[in-house]
Amino acid sequence: MARRVSKRDPDRYLLKRGGFYSYSRRVPGEVAKLDSRAPMIRKALSTDDLAQARAQRDLLEKADDEFWAKLILAESGDHTALLKQAQAAASALGLTYRHASAILGAETGDAILTRMRAFSVAPVASLEASAAMGTIQPPAATVSKALKVYFEEIAADEVLTKSANQRRHWEAVKRRAADSFIAEVGDKPLDEITRDDARRFYDFWRRRIAPTAGRPSHSANSGNRDIGNLRVLFSSYMKHVGHNDLKNPFEGLSFRDRGKRTRPPFKVEWIKSKILTPGALANLNDEARGILLALIETGCRPSELCNLTPDRIVLDDRVPHIDIRAVADPESPREIKTKSSTRRIPLVGVALEVFKKHKIGFPRYKDKEDSLSAALNKFMRENELLPSKDHTVYSLRHAFEDRMKVAGLDTELRMIIMGHASDRPSYGEGGSLQWRRDELLKIVLPFEPAIV
């Protein structure tokens, strides 16, 4: 009989008879009904050399340990943990884990041959063998479970540079798409979602975007965003589990966006006579008032101003300016909207006075742009500072761009100042800060210093 010994025993599972060693091991009770070799495994090692027998034993022991772990995981239904083991094993072999059904369609003959070689030298029934040939079926994750994996594993690196508030927004948009699909179609396993299911969700959005009667309740952009997020969830999850041979049911479904609604800009006279009037902003808290006034002469997005750090407010330069760029601090990261949003904006007029007062920025609204927008819009609405219901505080950004156009400022300069992308090749730095400042002085609005 095989000796029952601890893992420290150098001769565990070795039995010597007739001068030759054999591997002799009892199948654990919890997997006995799943392993056809139960109750005992016996395999001749065909050697009388103890060192060689121990080396062969180590390989067989490892293969059996992994095989039984696989059986236990499969029996418990923990297919995700099992798949993770297979993915790690495939990576160690220099392979990408793919389910067997996807290998032929996704790989060339040389790549398949590499898999076959890895399989041929792997111990029988080992994790390496399963990893090489993709024999572990990907877990049938529902939409909600797949979304959880997407957040925690697949897109984990995507959120590293986002602030806490940016991450909340990012997750909320994707969760809204999943929740809407679940409410309309159901929390189905991803690999069971059909084209009809996707069409049903498309029709759900069509009724909102282009109803047969009444006015639309949502824009085409809203529907495209939800469908697009589900399309990404499906493809990225299937790729993650090595089962990317399935056709994406959301592929090709979208609505034609006939033009985004833009916020109307403020007229210059309205800004001068309503907003820059002494006392008009007196009841607004100090930091919100500073941001509102800075918007008028910088054209920034409100979120860009409320998240400025002291080192990005440069007042001791020959041309005082603010520096809009991403924050790479891992303790407090922050993305900017686009690469073109990185820019330096000279401070002129009321904006310069604002930053002389707020040299460290606006800590009250750091990573709280939603609170800022809500406070500013509420104040302006209640104090009749909005010309119409379509105007918002963001309309000041549009007004700034209009003022530059009317004054004949160079198109490329306008795009740089606004942080808009340009399809023209980039040469130089887009003009010196002094030149940018001199151009912006052409549109500066008069103000009373006391308003700050």
N, C-alpha and C positions, 0 to 999 in steps of 0.2 A: 504493500500500500504506500501511497505517497505520504510523505511526512508533512504534517501541518505545522508550519514554522512561521516565524515572523519575517518581515521583509528584510531584516538585517542578516538573516541566515544566508551566508554565501552559497550554500548548496540547496536552497529552497527549490522544491518541485523537481529535484533530480533523484532518480532511482537507478541503481546500478545492479544489473543482473547479467550473469555470464560474462562479466568483464566489460560490458558496454552500458553506456548511459541512455536513459530515456527521460522524456519530459512527462511528468505525471502530476496532474492537478485536478482538484475537485471543482466542478462548476458551482458557483454561488447559488444558494437556494432561491434568491430573488429573480434570477434569470434562468433557472433550471428548465422551466416550461418553454422558454424561448430559444434555448440552445440545444440543437439535436444531438450534441455530443455528451449531454448530461447522462449519468451523474459524474463520470470521470473522463478526463482527457488523457490519452496516452499516445505519445509519439516517440518513436525510436530516433535517437540522435546519431546513431551509427558511428560512435566514436568512443574510445576508451581513455581519451585525454580529458582530464577534468577542466582545464582552462578553456578548451574548445567547447566542451559541453556547457559550461557556464555562459559563454558568449551566445551560443544558440538558444539557451534557455531565456536569456535577456530579451532577445528578439520575439520569441513566442509569448513570453509573459506580457510584454508591452502590447503586442497585437491583441491578446485576449482581454487585457484590461480595457483597451479602447473599444473593442467589439462589445463587451458587456456594458460599457458606459453608453454606447449607442443604443443598445437594446433597451436599457432603462429609460433613456431620454425619449425614445420613440414610444415606449409603452405608456409613459406619463403624459404624452402629448406635447412635450416641450420641444417641438420641432425647431424653434428659433435657436435655442441653445445648441442643438445638434448641428444646425446649419453653420453657426458661427465657428464651431470646431472644424468643420470641413473647409470653410473659407480660410481659416488660419493655416490648416494643413496644406491646402493648395498653394497658398502664398509661400510657405516654407519650401515647397518643391519648385518654386519659380513659375507657378501657373496661376491663372485666374479661375476661380471656381465658377463652373457653369454646369447647369443641369444637363444630363445626358441628351435630352431632347433638343438642346440649343447648341451643342458642340459642333455638329456637322454643318449647320447653317452659318455659324459665326466664325469658324476657324479654317485655316488652310491645311493642306495635307501635312506640311512640316510640323505645324503646331499639334495636330492630332497624333502624329508619330511620337512627338515628345511626350504626350500624355501616355501613350501606350508603353513607352520605355519606363516611365515613372511607375506605371501600374505593374509592369512585369517584375520589377525588383521589390515591390512593396510586399510586406507580409500578408498572407491570406486573411481576408476579412478585416484588415486593418483600416484605420481612419485614412491613412495615406492612399490606400487603394480606392476607397470611396471618393476621396477628394479628387483624385486624378481622373476618374471616369464619371463623376457627377451623378452618383447613384442615390444621393440623398435628396428626396423630394422637397422643394421649397415649401415653407409653411403657408397655409391658406389664410393669410391675414385679411381681416375685414378692412374697410376703408378707415375706420377709426383707429385700429391697431397699426395699420400701415402709416398713418399720419404721425402716430407716436414715434415709430421707428424713424420716420423722416426727420422729425424734430431732434431726436436724441442721438441719432447715428449718422444718417445719410448727409444731412445738411449742417452737421455740428460745426464744421469749419466756416460755414457761411455767416454765422452769427457772431464770430469772434470779434469782429470789428464794429459791431453794432452796440449802441448804448442800450441801457435797460428799456427805455421807452421805445426806441427803434425796434428792438426785438419784439416787444409786445405788439406793436403795429404789424410787423412782419408775420408773426404767428397768427394774429387775429384775422388777417386777410385770407390766409390759407385754411384756417379752421372754419371760417365762414363758408368757403366753398365746399368743404367736406360735410359740414352740418346741413347745408342746403341740399346736397345730393342725398344724404341719409334720410332727410325728411321727405324728399320727393320719391326716391327709388328704394331706399333701404340700406342698411349697413351690410352690404354684400361682401363676400370675399373678393379681393381685387381680380383674381384670375377667373371669376365667374361673371364679371361685368361684361355685358354684351353690347353690341352696337345699338340695339334697340334701347337698352338702358341709357346709353349716352344720348341717344336721340330724344328720349323722354325728358332728360335733364335740359337738353337744348330747347325743347318746346316749352318747358317751365320758364326759361328765360325769355323765349320769344313772346310769350303772352304778356310779359312785363315791358318788353322793349317795343314791340309792334303789335299791340292788341287790336282785335278786329273792331272793337268799339271803345270809345273813350281815349283819354290821353295816356301816353306812356308814363309809367311810374319809375322807370330806370333807364339808364343810358346803355348803348351798345357796349361801351367800355366796361361797365359793371359785369355784364354777361360774359364777355370775352375773358375777363380776369378770372372769374370762377371756373369756366371751362378750361382755361389755360392752366390754372393751378392743379386741377384734377388730371390733366394730361401729363403734367410734370410729375405729379405724385405717382401715377401709374408707371411711367417709364423709368423713373429713378428707383422706385422700389423693386421693380422686376429686375433691373440691372443689378441692384444690390444683392438680391438673392440668387443671381446667376440664372435667371429664367427669362432672358430678354428676347425670346423668340416669339412671344405673343404679340399680335398686332394691337396697337393702342386703340381702344374703342373711341377715344375722344379726338383722334387725329382728324384734321380737316374741318372740324366744327367751329365756326366763328360767325360773328355778325359784322356786317359792313358798318364801319363807323363813319357816318356822314358829316363828321365835323364836331369837334369838342366845343362845348359851351365855354366861352371865356368870360371872365369877370370884366365888367366895364370899368374903364379907368376914371379916376377923379379928374374933373376939370381944374386947371390951374387956379382959376378964380375961386373955386370952392375951397381948395386947400388954403389959399391965402386969407379968405374972408371968414372961413368957418373953423378950420383946424389950427391955424397959426395965430388966431386972435388971442390976445392975452386973456387968461382966465378960462378959456374953452376947455383946457385939460386939467384944470386945478384940482378936480375931485378924483383924478385918476392916480393910483399909487405911483410913487416916484420912479420905480424901475420900468413899469409898463409905459409910463409917459415917455421915458427916455427912449425906449425901443420904438414907440410909435413915431416920435420925431425923427429918429435916425433912419427909419424906413423912407421918409420923404426925400432925403438927399443921398441915399446909398442904393436904393432899389433892391436891397437884399430880401431874401425870404425871411419871414419872422423867425424861423427856427435857426437860421444862420446867426442872427444877432443875439438871440437869448442864450446861445451856447458858446459864445466867444469867451476864451480864456484870457487872463491878463497879458500873457506873452503874445497874443495875437492882436492886441490893441497897441499900436506903435505911435506914440505921440512925440517922442524925442528925435524922430527922423526929420530930415530936411523937408520931406513931404509927409505929414501925419497921415496914417492910413490904418485900415484894418486888414488882417490877413485871414481869408477864409480858406480853411483846409481841414482835412480829416484829422482826428486825434488818435494817435497810435498807442497811447498809454493803455496797457492791458488791464489796469485797474479801473479805468474810466474811458473806454474807447468811444469813438463816434465816427460814423460814416458821413460823407456828404453825398448829395443827391447823385451827381455824376462827376466824372473826371474833369469836365470843363468847368465845374463849379469852383474848382480851386483857383483863387484869384486874389489880387490885392486891389483894394478900392480906396482912393484918396478921400480924405475927410474934408468936406467943405460945408459952409453955411451952418445950419442948426445942428447937423450931425457932428461937426467938430466940437461944438459947445457941449453936446450931450456926452461925448467921450472924455472931455476934460473933467466932467463931473463924475462920470462912471468909469474910472480908470481900470477897475478890475472886472468890468462887465456887469452882468445882471444875474447874480447867483440865485435870486429868488425864483427865476424861471429856467435854471439849468436843467436840461432834459425834461422840461415841462412845457413844451411848445403848445400842447393842446390846451393847457390851462391859460397860457398867454393869449392864444387866439380867442378863446371863449370870453376872457375878461375884456379884451379890446373890442371885440364885436358887440358885446353886451353894452359896454359903456357908450360906444359910438351910436348904437341904435337908440338907447334910452335918451341920449343927449342930442338927437337929431343931427348927427354929424355924417350920416350916410345919405347920399342924394336919392337912392332908391333901394328897394328890397334886394336887388341884384348886386349891390355893392357890398364889399366886405373890406376888412383892413388890408387884405391882399391886393385890393384894387390900387393901393398906393404904389405897389411895384409896377403895375401896368402903367400908371400915370407917369412914373419916372422914365420908363422906356419911351412913352409918347413924347415927353418933354425933350428927350435927347434927339428923337427923330425930327421934331419941329425945328430944333435949333441947328439941324444939319450936321450933327456929329457923325463921324465916320462909322460906317456899318460894322466893321470889324471891332472897333472900339466899343460900340454898343453891346456887341455879343460878349466881349470880354468882361465888361462891367456887369452885365446881367448874369454871367455864368452860363451862357447858351453855347451849345456845341456848334462847331463850324466844320463844313466838309472841305474847306480850303486847307492846303498844306500849311503847317505852322512854321513860320520863320521868325527868328528873333523873339523878343519878349512882349510884342504887342505895344511898343511905345513906352517911354520912360514914365515913371510915376508923376514926374513934374508935368509932362505933356498931358497925361490923363487928368491931373488936377486942373490944369489951365482950361481944358475942354469942359470939364464939369462946372467950372466957375461961370460959364456962359449961360447955364440954366439955373443957377442958385437962386433960391427964393428969399426975399427979405423977411426978417423975423425980429421980434423983440427978445433980447437975451433973458428977460425975466420969465419967459414961457418955459424955459428949461427947468 
